[in-house]
Amino acid sequence: MKGSAVTGRWHTARLLLQRFAFVALVGATFALMLLGKADTILVERARTVVVDAMAPVIRALSQPAGAIAEISDNVRDLANLRAENARLREENEQLLRWRDMARTLEAENAQFQSLLDYVPLPEARAFSIRVMGDTGGAFAHSVLVAAGARDNVRKGMAVLSGDGLVGRVAQVGRKASRVVLITDITSRVPVVLESTRTRAILAGNNSEKPRLIYLPAGARVSPGDRVVTSGHAGAFPPGIPVGVVSSVDDTVIRVQPYMDRDRLEIVRVVDYGLAGILGSLDEESRAAQAEALKAARERGKAQRLQDAQQSVPDGGEP
Amino acid sequence: MLIEKTFRQKTSLAIRQTLPFVTAFVAALLMATQTHVPRLNSMMPMLSLGVVFFWSVHRPQLFGMGAAFVIGLLQDLVTGVPLGLGTLILLLTRAILAPQARLFLGRPFVVHWWGFILLSAAVAAVSWLVAAVVLGVLAPIHLVVMSALLGVVAFPVTYGICSLFERLLAEEP
């Protein structure tokens, strides 16, 4: 009788403990949600540490899908070899014509720059890295790349594919980093419509087609217009291809990005030395950026001096 | 000899008892892999939900609320979704299902599947609302619905794999 009373009490205590644990864990979950909003730096650090630790496992789990995709790509490429070859020949001819035009424009541009004492942007530093994971589902659009701080990846760097802008580096671990895609719900990229130079903001919405917002009143936009980065706010340099306007209606203008999220395997991380809207570059990067600008100004001065000396006839006064 | 066998038995049992946690852990990380299937990553199903459903019904004592919390937190941190979203979903799933296990145990698979369909619908609604509150914007509802549907379609596979592991748990070493 006494034994059963003890068992009953023990059972009740255990039940209470379980209920308390549930309440405590639900409380902890809501605390996490608040923390995610209040202390983004701490949460970012936690994400970085966990992604760094899990990177080898994610890479190993991604390999079978990657191998299957590679095989199917190879089979498809083999089947389309003849047609692809013809297309590439045609494209090559077009590109050769473009190359000649680009050379002429480059020379002309250099001439104008020296005339205007133009200070160019610091030279970009780029390197290619492999995509190892795609995360977020319907609530976030980001990819994990297999390079981190030890490979000189820094927060805020632009990420490009062969097609166009992919996104920017948002979190940097030691061995892995997270790239927030331009389609992510938190992404905002200052852009211009290439033909009309109309400014806008490309706003991600977690769908495949982000929207154009904050267009000036009366702006004319039509499907097929090319969208490139504007360079405003220092987030990205101007002129990086982003996508084309895919649909225009009374309320929404959608853009089809050039980058294909499902085919991202190798991406190029480019350091333009821009602090950008993130304002997150460390002191070292800021110093490097200032140094590069100073050097560019000095180059401009030296060029001006040289031009002035060249314009002076031998033995004459300038 | 006898001691050695007992030790081996104990070790084997201890390892097998981690199977529920390990399967949920792998499912959470699988959600962060690149599938290369067009549009799938935009509507990646919550694979860990099926695993937590299974273990909450079949072996709740081996998959406690603490485990659900840890797996949810790991999932949130790795996938980059708002912190606490997956944690809340998995914690509530474990807390609601474990006491209702008798509704499912010994019943045909179709009953489990129906249960999971109802759970997925509730999870889709709750996660959409929570994400809207946390992010301050509405995620595309069609992607959330598609993700839930894909989870329902994937459930038989998740269930089959977990059943295999459960048989391992039941075996004597």
HADDOCK unambig.tbl for C-alpha pairs under 7 A between the chains (distance, minus, plus):
assign (segid A and resid 22 and name CA) (segid B and resid 65 and name CA) 6.99 0.50 0.50
assign (segid A and resid 26 and name CA) (segid B and resid 88 and name CA) 6.95 0.50 0.50
assign (segid A and resid 29 and name CA) (segid B and resid 84 and name CA) 5.33 0.50 0.50
assign (segid A and resid 29 and name CA) (segid B and resid 87 and name CA) 6.48 0.50 0.50
assign (segid A and resid 29 and name CA) (segid B and resid 88 and name CA) 6.13 0.50 0.50
assign (segid A and resid 30 and name CA) (segid B and resid 84 and name CA) 6.76 0.50 0.50
assign (segid A and resid 32 and name CA) (segid B and resid 83 and name CA) 6.20 0.50 0.50
assign (segid A and resid 32 and name CA) (segid B and resid 84 and name CA) 5.57 0.50 0.50
assign (segid A and resid 33 and name CA) (segid B and resid 83 and name CA) 5.45 0.50 0.50
assign (segid A and resid 33 and name CA) (segid B and resid 84 and name CA) 5.11 0.50 0.50
assign (segid A and resid 36 and name CA) (segid B and resid 83 and name CA) 5.69 0.50 0.50
assign (segid A and resid 47 and name CA) (segid B and resid 77 and name CA) 4.87 0.50 0.50
assign (segid A and resid 47 and name CA) (segid B and resid 78 and name CA) 6.42 0.50 0.50
assign (segid A and resid 50 and name CA) (segid B and resid 77 and name CA) 6.82 0.50 0.50
assign (segid A and resid 50 and name CA) (segid B and resid 78 and name CA) 6.71 0.50 0.50
assign (segid A and resid 51 and name CA) (segid B and resid 78 and name CA) 5.63 0.50 0.50
assign (segid A and resid 58 and name CA) (segid B and resid 29 and name CA) 6.31 0.50 0.50
assign (segid A and resid 58 and name CA) (segid B and resid 32 and name CA) 6.95 0.50 0.50
assign (segid A and resid 58 and name CA) (segid B and resid 33 and name CA) 6.09 0.50 0.50
assign (segid A and resid 61 and name CA) (segid B and resid 30 and name CA) 6.66 0.50 0.50
assign (segid A and resid 61 and name CA) (segid B and resid 33 and name CA) 6.61 0.50 0.50
assign (segid A and resid 62 and name CA) (segid B and resid 33 and name CA) 5.02 0.50 0.50
assign (segid A and resid 62 and name CA) (segid B and resid 34 and name CA) 5.79 0.50 0.50
assign (segid A and resid 65 and name CA) (segid B and resid 35 and name CA) 5.50 0.50 0.50
assign (segid A and resid 65 and name CA) (segid B and resid 36 and name CA) 6.88 0.50 0.50
assign (segid A and resid 66 and name CA) (segid B and resid 36 and name CA) 6.99 0.50 0.50
assign (segid A and resid 69 and name CA) (segid B and resid 36 and name CA) 6.29 0.50 0.50
assign (segid A and resid 132 and name CA) (segid B and resid 34 and name CA) 6.70 0.50 0.50
assign (segid A and resid 133 and name CA) (segid B and resid 32 and name CA) 5.51 0.50 0.50
assign (segid A and resid 133 and name CA) (segid B and resid 33 and name CA) 4.45 0.50 0.50
assign (segid A and resid 133 and name CA) (segid B and resid 34 and name CA) 4.74 0.50 0.50
assign (segid A and resid 134 and name CA) (segid B and resid 32 and name CA) 5.37 0.50 0.50
assign (segid A and resid 134 and name CA) (segid B and resid 33 and name CA) 5.47 0.50 0.50
assign (segid A and resid 134 and name CA) (segid B and resid 34 and name CA) 4.80 0.50 0.50
assign (segid A and resid 134 and name CA) (segid B and resid 41 and name CA) 6.62 0.50 0.50
assign (segid A and resid 135 and name CA) (segid B and resid 31 and name CA) 6.81 0.50 0.50
assign (segid A and resid 135 and name CA) (segid B and resid 32 and name CA) 4.56 0.50 0.50
assign (segid A and resid 135 and name CA) (segid B and resid 79 and name CA) 4.65 0.50 0.50
assign (segid A and resid 135 and name CA) (segid B and resid 80 and name CA) 6.80 0.50 0.50
assign (segid A and resid 136 and name CA) (segid B and resid 79 and name CA) 4.79 0.50 0.50
assign (segid A and resid 136 and name CA) (segid B and resid 80 and name CA) 5.78 0.50 0.50
assign (segid A and resid 136 and name CA) (segid B and resid 81 and name CA) 5.62 0.50 0.50
assign (segid A and resid 137 and name CA) (segid B and resid 41 and name CA) 5.61 0.50 0.50
assign (segid A and resid 137 and name CA) (segid B and resid 42 and name CA) 4.64 0.50 0.50
assign (segid A and resid 137 and name CA) (segid B and resid 43 and name CA) 4.91 0.50 0.50
assign (segid A and resid 137 and name CA) (segid B and resid 44 and name CA) 4.74 0.50 0.50
assign (segid A and resid 138 and name CA) (segid B and resid 42 and name CA) 5.42 0.50 0.50
assign (segid A and resid 138 and name CA) (segid B and resid 43 and name CA) 5.27 0.50 0.50
assign (segid A and resid 138 and name CA) (segid B and resid 139 and name CA) 6.95 0.50 0.50
assign (segid A and resid 138 and name CA) (segid B and resid 143 and name CA) 5.57 0.50 0.50
assign (segid A and resid 138 and name CA) (segid B and resid 144 and name CA) 5.74 0.50 0.50
assign (segid A and resid 139 and name CA) (segid B and resid 81 and name CA) 5.90 0.50 0.50
assign (segid A and resid 139 and name CA) (segid B and resid 139 and name CA) 6.23 0.50 0.50
assign (segid A and resid 140 and name CA) (segid B and resid 80 and name CA) 6.59 0.50 0.50
assign (segid A and resid 140 and name CA) (segid B and resid 81 and name CA) 5.61 0.50 0.50
assign (segid A and resid 205 and name CA) (segid B and resid 139 and name CA) 6.85 0.50 0.50
assign (segid A and resid 206 and name CA) (segid B and resid 139 and name CA) 6.52 0.50 0.50
assign (segid A and resid 206 and name CA) (segid B and resid 140 and name CA) 6.80 0.50 0.50
assign (segid A and resid 207 and name CA) (segid B and resid 140 and name CA) 6.73 0.50 0.50
assign (segid A and resid 262 and name CA) (segid B and resid 36 and name CA) 5.12 0.50 0.50
assign (segid A and resid 262 and name CA) (segid B and resid 37 and name CA) 6.47 0.50 0.50
assign (segid A and resid 262 and name CA) (segid B and resid 38 and name CA) 5.49 0.50 0.50
assign (segid A and resid 262 and name CA) (segid B and resid 39 and name CA) 6.67 0.50 0.50
assign (segid A and resid 263 and name CA) (segid B and resid 36 and name CA) 6.28 0.50 0.50
